[in-house]
Amino acid sequence: MGEKVRVGLIYGGKSGEHEVSLRTALAVMGEFDYNRYEVKPIYITQDGQWRSGDVLLAPPTDTATLRLEDSNAGEGAALAPVFQGLQSGAAGGGESRALDVIFPLLHGTFGEDGTIQGLLEMANIPYVGAGVLASAVGMDKIMMKKVFAHEGLAQCMFRYYNRTQWEKDANYFINEIEISLGYPCFIKPANLGSSVGISKARNREELVAAIDYAFRYDRKVIVEEFVDAREIEVSVLGNDEPRASVPGEIRASNDFYDYKAKYIDGTSVMEIPANIPQETSDAVRELALRAYQAIDGSGLSRVDFFLRKSDGELLINEVNTMPGFTPFSMYPLMWKETGVPYSELLDTLIELALQRHADKQRIEYGGGSPL
């Protein structure tokens, strides 16, 4: 057998989805084939400290061990494996051997917004998932919706404001929302994942409180019209020639699919495949690929839609470039139903990361001679 692929798993992070990231990392570590891969854990604490652990010989059994509290390696030692490929003679053997690929299992701010991806680009190391541009656009709901509009993808009506605008002209914008969107409506921070900071407003008092609440998590807020719809999701996998899974449906236990419905009460229902007509299934898969390519996606994404009950129209909601990835998350479950098991997903994502990195090495960044 040839040399194993050495994978650095980066998880934790400073975002509000720190614990979600730990659960994802535990699941991924448990599914790697340790006959083919060497897995090196790299943990980012809630306050942004980097820690690294020894290469795993077997998967850990609980998230407590993933915090690497016994690690005596400082931040420099934790960052070294990421940047080792830039150092001459780094590809040695044993523990000093450079990482072959990074698998960032970070959710939310500083994890799927292009920041860690930019760091990995600077380190010139292959990494799983979307690049800087797709990650940033996929995280910023306002920019995402602008890209969707340019692509001609149908979506619900929305308005957006930054904190300075709101504080200066709140009364004007309240009237604008009431006239253009009406009640109920949804208020969201522009940059945050896992439905954190989202509220449903049924009147002016709730609207003002919801916007103040959303501004706690971002300097930009988006307000969307209420759509009476089913929530349909599709998993996408690939680089320049992506493919889409069978669709799934989320039936939320709460008024909408918020953080509590996703991670706490556990009573939301996932139906895979979604009970929708074949033509609707084909359409939503096609639209998912269009949205994925519109943001220049690569590796993986989950694309979420509303299927409006009144007329059956599909409205795109968002693209999530680093979806939940436990064996019980929608993304891998939809691929499992499509015929791609969890372990094969991991293999494919590693291959896609290496392929994309090799392709980028063909780019000339210097000032070459004109033809």
C-alpha positions in Angstrom: 0.0 0.0 0.0 1.3 3.5 -0.8 1.8 6.3 1.6 -1.4 7.4 3.4 -3.0 10.7 2.6 -2.4 13.0 5.6 -5.6 15.1 6.3 -5.7 18.1 8.7 -9.1 18.5 10.2 -9.7 22.1 11.4 -12.7 22.5 13.7 -14.1 24.5 16.6 -13.7 28.2 15.8 -14.9 31.5 17.2 -18.4 31.5 15.8 -21.6 30.7 17.6 -21.6 27.3 15.9 -18.6 26.1 17.8 -20.3 23.1 19.3 -21.9 22.2 16.0 -18.4 22.1 14.5 -17.2 19.8 17.3 -20.0 17.3 16.6 -19.3 17.5 12.8 -15.6 16.8 13.5 -16.3 13.8 15.7 -18.6 12.3 13.0 -16.0 12.8 10.2 -13.1 11.4 12.3 -15.3 8.4 13.0 -15.9 7.7 9.3 -12.4 8.0 7.8 -10.7 4.9 6.6 -7.5 4.9 8.8 -5.9 2.4 6.4 -6.0 5.1 3.7 -5.7 8.3 5.7 -3.7 9.9 8.5 -5.9 12.4 10.4 -4.3 15.3 12.3 -6.7 17.3 14.5 -6.3 21.1 14.6 -8.7 22.8 17.1 -9.5 26.5 17.2 -10.9 27.4 20.7 -13.9 29.7 21.2 -11.6 32.7 21.7 -9.5 31.9 18.6 -6.5 30.0 20.1 -5.1 27.3 17.8 -4.2 23.8 19.2 -3.0 20.7 17.4 -3.0 17.1 18.4 -1.0 14.0 17.4 -2.0 12.1 14.2 -4.9 9.9 15.1 -4.5 6.2 15.2 -8.2 5.6 15.8 -11.3 7.8 15.9 -12.0 9.7 19.2 -15.1 8.7 21.2 -16.5 12.1 22.4 -16.2 15.8 21.7 -14.4 16.5 25.0 -11.2 14.9 23.7 -11.4 17.1 20.6 -10.7 20.2 22.6 -7.1 19.0 22.9 -6.7 20.4 26.4 -3.7 18.2 27.1 -1.8 19.6 24.1 1.3 21.5 25.0 1.9 22.7 21.5 1.6 26.5 21.2 -0.2 28.3 18.4 2.9 28.3 16.3 3.1 24.5 16.4 -0.6 24.3 15.6 -0.3 26.6 12.6 3.0 25.0 11.3 1.3 22.0 9.7 -0.9 24.3 7.7 2.0 26.4 6.3 4.6 23.5 6.2 4.2 23.1 2.5 5.7 26.6 1.9 8.9 25.6 3.7 11.6 23.9 1.7 12.2 20.3 2.6 8.9 20.1 4.4 7.8 16.8 2.9 9.7 14.5 5.2 8.5 11.5 7.0 6.8 10.8 10.3 5.1 13.5 12.3 7.0 16.2 10.5 5.5 15.3 7.1 3.5 18.1 5.6 -0.3 17.8 5.4 -1.6 16.7 2.0 -5.0 18.4 2.4 -7.0 20.4 4.9 -10.6 19.6 5.7 -12.1 22.7 7.4 -15.1 21.6 9.5 -15.8 25.2 10.7 -19.3 26.5 10.5 -20.4 30.2 10.5 -18.2 33.3 11.0 -14.5 32.8 10.4 -15.2 29.3 9.1 -17.4 29.3 6.0 -17.2 33.0 5.1 -14.0 33.0 3.1 -11.6 33.9 5.9 -10.1 30.5 6.7 -10.2 29.8 3.0 -8.1 32.8 2.3 -5.6 31.6 4.9 -5.4 28.3 3.2 -5.0 29.9 -0.2 -2.0 31.9 1.2 -0.6 28.6 2.5 -1.0 27.1 -0.9 -2.4 23.9 0.5 -5.4 21.9 -0.9 -8.6 22.2 1.1 -12.0 20.7 1.0 -15.0 22.9 0.1 -15.8 26.2 -1.5 -13.1 28.8 -2.3 -12.9 32.3 -1.0 -15.4 33.9 -3.3 -18.1 31.2 -3.1 -17.7 31.0 0.7 -18.0 34.8 1.1 -21.0 35.1 -1.2 -22.6 32.0 0.3 -22.3 33.5 3.8 -23.5 37.0 3.0 -27.3 36.6 2.4 -27.5 40.0 0.8 -24.8 39.4 -1.8 -26.1 35.9 -2.3 -29.5 37.2 -3.2 -28.0 39.7 -5.6 -26.1 36.9 -7.4 -29.3 34.9 -7.6 -31.2 37.8 -9.0 -28.5 38.3 -11.7 -28.8 34.6 -12.5 -32.6 35.0 -12.9 -33.4 32.6 -10.0 -36.8 33.2 -8.5 -36.7 34.2 -4.8 -38.9 35.9 -2.2 -39.0 39.7 -1.8 -36.5 41.2 0.6 -35.1 44.5 1.9 -31.7 45.0 3.6 -30.1 47.7 5.8 -26.9 48.3 7.6 -26.8 49.6 11.2 -26.0 53.2 10.2 -28.9 53.4 7.8 -31.3 51.9 10.3 -30.3 54.2 13.1 -30.6 57.2 10.9 -33.9 56.4 9.1 -35.7 53.6 11.1 -39.2 55.0 10.7 -38.8 55.4 6.9 -37.6 51.8 6.6 -40.3 50.4 8.9 -42.9 52.0 6.5 -41.0 50.5 3.5 -41.1 47.0 5.0 -44.8 47.2 5.9 -45.7 48.4 2.4 -43.5 46.1 0.4 -43.3 43.0 2.5 -46.1 43.2 5.1 -46.5 40.9 8.1 -45.5 38.4 9.0 -41.9 38.8 7.8 -38.5 37.3 8.7 -35.5 39.2 10.0 -32.0 37.8 9.7 -28.4 38.9 10.3 -26.8 39.0 6.8 -23.8 36.9 7.9 -24.5 34.0 10.2 -25.4 30.3 9.9 -27.6 27.7 11.6 -30.5 30.2 11.8 -28.9 32.1 14.7 -30.4 35.6 15.2 -33.4 34.9 13.1 -36.9 36.1 14.2 -40.4 36.2 12.8 -42.2 39.5 13.2 -46.0 39.7 13.1 -46.3 43.5 13.9 -44.3 46.7 14.1 -43.3 46.1 17.7 -41.9 42.7 17.0 -40.2 44.0 13.8 -38.3 46.6 15.7 -37.3 44.1 18.4 -36.2 41.6 15.8 -34.1 44.0 13.9 -32.4 45.1 17.1 -31.8 41.5 17.9 -30.3 40.7 14.5 -27.9 43.7 14.7 -26.4 42.0 17.7 -24.9 39.4 15.3 -24.0 41.5 12.2 -23.8 45.1 11.0 -26.2 44.2 8.1 -29.7 42.9 8.4 -32.0 41.4 5.8 -35.8 41.3 6.0 -37.8 38.8 3.9 -41.4 38.4 3.1 -43.2 35.4 4.6 -43.9 32.6 2.1 -46.3 29.8 2.9 -44.2 27.0 1.6 -42.6 23.6 2.0 -38.8 23.6 2.7 -37.0 21.5 0.0 -33.2 20.9 0.1 -30.7 19.5 -2.3 -27.1 18.4 -1.8 -24.5 19.3 -4.5 -21.1 17.7 -4.9 -18.4 18.5 -7.4 -16.2 21.2 -8.9 -16.7 22.4 -12.5 -19.1 19.5 -13.3 -21.2 19.2 -10.1 -24.0 16.7 -9.5 -27.2 17.0 -7.4 -28.7 14.5 -5.0 -32.3 13.5 -4.6 -34.2 16.3 -2.8 -35.2 16.2 0.8 -37.8 18.0 2.8 -37.6 19.6 6.3 -40.8 19.8 8.4 -39.8 22.1 11.3 -41.0 21.5 14.8 -41.1 25.2 15.5 -42.7 28.1 13.7 -39.8 28.0 11.4 -36.5 26.0 11.1 -34.5 28.0 13.7 -31.5 27.0 15.8 -33.7 25.2 18.4 -35.5 23.2 15.7 -32.1 22.2 14.1 -30.1 21.3 17.2 -32.0 21.3 20.4 -35.5 19.8 20.4 -34.8 17.2 17.8 -38.4 16.9 16.7 -38.1 18.3 13.2 -38.8 15.7 10.5 -36.5 15.1 7.6 -38.2 13.3 4.7 -35.8 11.9 2.1 -36.6 11.7 -0.7 -39.1 14.6 -0.6 -42.6 13.6 -1.5 -42.9 15.8 -4.6 -43.8 15.1 -8.2 -40.9 13.9 -10.5 -41.0 17.1 -12.6 -40.6 19.2 -9.4 -37.7 17.0 -8.3 -36.0 17.4 -11.6 -36.5 21.1 -11.6 -35.2 21.6 -8.1 -32.0 19.6 -8.8 -31.4 21.7 -12.0 -32.0 25.0 -10.0 -29.6 23.8 -7.3 -26.8 23.3 -9.8 -27.5 26.7 -11.4 -27.3 28.3 -8.0 -24.1 26.4 -7.1 -22.4 27.4 -10.3 -23.6 31.0 -10.0 -21.6 31.5 -6.8 -18.7 29.5 -8.3 -19.2 26.7 -5.8 -16.7 23.8 -5.5 -16.5 20.7 -3.3 -19.9 20.7 -1.6 -23.0 22.7 -0.8 -26.5 22.3 0.3 -29.0 24.4 -1.6 -32.3 25.3 0.1 -35.6 26.2 -1.6 -39.2 27.1 -0.8 -41.9 25.2 -2.6 -44.8 27.7 -2.5 -48.0 26.0 -1.6 -50.3 28.3 -3.5 -48.9 27.7 -7.0 -46.0 25.2 -6.7 -43.3 27.7 -7.7 -39.8 27.0 -6.5 -38.1 29.9 -4.8 -34.4 29.7 -3.9 -33.6 30.5 -0.3 -29.9 30.0 0.2 -26.7 28.1 -0.6 -24.9 26.7 2.5 -21.2 26.0 1.5 -20.3 24.1 4.7 -23.5 22.3 5.7 -23.9 20.1 8.7 -21.9 16.9 8.1 -22.8 14.4 10.8 -24.2 11.1 9.5 -27.6 12.4 10.6 -27.4 15.7 8.8 -29.4 16.4 5.6 -26.4 16.7 3.3 -25.0 13.2 3.7 -28.4 11.6 4.2 -29.6 13.0 0.8 -26.4 11.5 -0.8 -26.9 8.2 1.0 -30.4 8.0 -0.5 -28.9 8.9 -3.9 -26.4 6.0 -3.6 -23.3 7.7 -2.2 -22.5 6.5 1.4 -20.8 8.7 4.0 -17.3 7.2 3.6 -17.5 7.6 -0.1 -18.4 11.2 0.3 -15.3 11.8 2.3 -13.1 10.1 -0.3 -14.8 12.2 -3.1 -14.4 15.5 -1.2 -10.7 14.8 -0.7 -10.2 14.0 -4.4 -12.1 17.1 -5.4 -9.9 19.3 -3.2 -6.7 17.8 -4.6 -8.0 18.2 -8.2 -9.0 21.8 -7.7 -5.6 22.6 -6.1 -3.7 20.9 -9.0 -5.8 22.9 -11.5 -5.0 26.2 -9.7 -1.3 25.5 -9.9 -1.6 26.0 -13.7 -2.4 29.7 -13.1 0.5 32.1 -13.7 0.4 34.9 -11.1 3.5 36.8 -12.3 3.7 39.3 -15.1 4.3 37.0 -18.0 5.4 38.1 -21.5 2.7 39.0 -23.9 1.9 36.5 -26.7 
